[in-house]
Each structure stands twice: as C-alpha cells, then as structure tokens.
C-alpha cells in the first residue's frame, strides 16, 4: 500500500469515527462517558479537515498527530476569520466563500448562494475541551459544580460534519444504525406476536384465519391500487396481514397488522424489505 492509499484509508477511518461518535452523542448526549466520545469525535473531525485542507499540518512530528487543541490552532492560523472567533475552512480553495447553488434561479437572487466552507467555532470547541478534560482526568475543581457539555457545544461539533470529507461518513453511520435499530425492533415485534399466537392456541388462530368472518370490512376495491390487501404474515403464516398501505419503493410490501397474531409491520420495515428487493434485483440483472 503506497503513501496516498494509506492516507485515504486513514482519512476514511477518521471520518467514520467522527460519524459514529456524533451519532452516539445525538442519541445520548447525557450518557455516562459522553465526554470521552465528544473528545474522540472532535479530534477525528478536526484531523480530517486539517489533513485535507493543509496536508501534513495535522502532525506535530512524524507519526504523532496534534491533539484537538493543536488542530484548532492550525485551523485558526490558516483559515478565514469569521464572526465570534469562528474560522471558515474552504471546501474548494479555488472558489470564493459563497458559490452559486445548483438551485440558483437567476441574477439578484440572494438565496441562490450556498457556503463553500465549514465553520469551525473555535472558542466554543475550546471551552468544550476544557470541560471534557476536567471531567475525564479528575482535575481539581472549585466548590461550584462543573459545567457540562451543552447544546451549543454539540452544535459546534456537529457543524464540522459539513466538511465534504466527513458528510458521507455521518450519513452512512446514521443509516447503518437506523437499519440495525429497525431490524431489532421488528425482531422484538415478531417475538411478541409469537408469544401472543402461542397463548391464543391453534383452534382460535385457525378460527381467526377464516377470512370469511371479517374480510368484508377490509374488502379491496377492484381497480384501486391504493386499497387494502391481505398478505402473508411472517409470524403465523396465514394470509391475514391486513395492509392498507404499501412501501414507497416498489408499492409491493404491505404495511399493517395481522388479524390472527397481531404482528404489525411498520413503514420502516416495509421500506427496508423493499429496498433489499431493489438491490437484489439490480445485482441479479448485472450477473
């Protein structure tokens, strides 16, 4: 692996670490250990920015990266000063701070410009570092309660995610976590429905599966693509999953509940199942 490839891999890992930590902080900003997670996110995020904007300046010497405080100094020394002590780091140094948006509509349209920079709020992030170091390293404090990380600190950290080298990692991390959570929720829902089905007993389940007793209230309208359908239930196995809605990808995966075992398929689960089918179809067509 050559030097450039190692750098790309390192940058990707830094961005992924930033994304993972920011996502964790968004879900539990007051959780135990949040200070360490904040430090990890800040250091990795700043390292991505400095290494991309001013390659080599992220190191204090060969193989030893600057701490977050040092990376902030590099940014302040090389970036563009802004209000309240913040610093702007250009995404494309060959262009001005504001560039025409892809949604730009014409001359005189003030809303047709978008920032070509990421704002690094140095003073806020430095104060956040002081807070996290005090807590993490058990430094002596006065009788007054120590300050905690605030929404302002988290917003300043989150703003680093505007940097293009980081943006994708945050999105990918959030998406992966979302998919994991949706899957876990559906597993729990299926387990609940299975317990309900067992308590219901075979005779009652079969009685409920006789759609002639209740299907009229859900009868699909002929020719109406948006009407209710009955689908296979993954828990009890009957065609009794009442689906008044369907996914937004294929319009094929039903969203609703089972009349027998009470299993409920949510919109998120239906969308994920449909997305899997789309990807599988694309793979099969490419073979």
Buried (B, 14 or more C-beta within 10 A) or exposed (E): EEEEEEEEEBBBEBBBBBBBBBBBBEEEBEEEEBBEBBBBBBBBBBBBBBBBBBEEBBBEEEEEBBBBBBBBBBBBEEBEEBEEEBBBBBBEEEEEEEBEEEEEEEEEEEEBBEBBBBBBBBEBBBBBBEBBBBBEEEEEEEEEEEBEBBEEBBEBBBBBBBBEBBBEBBEBBBEEBEBEEBEEEBEEBBEBBBEBBEEBEEEEBEEBBEBEEEBEEBEBEEEEEEEBBBBEBBBBBBBBBBBBBBBEBBEEBBBBBBBBBBBBBBBBBBBBBBBEBEEEEEEEEEE
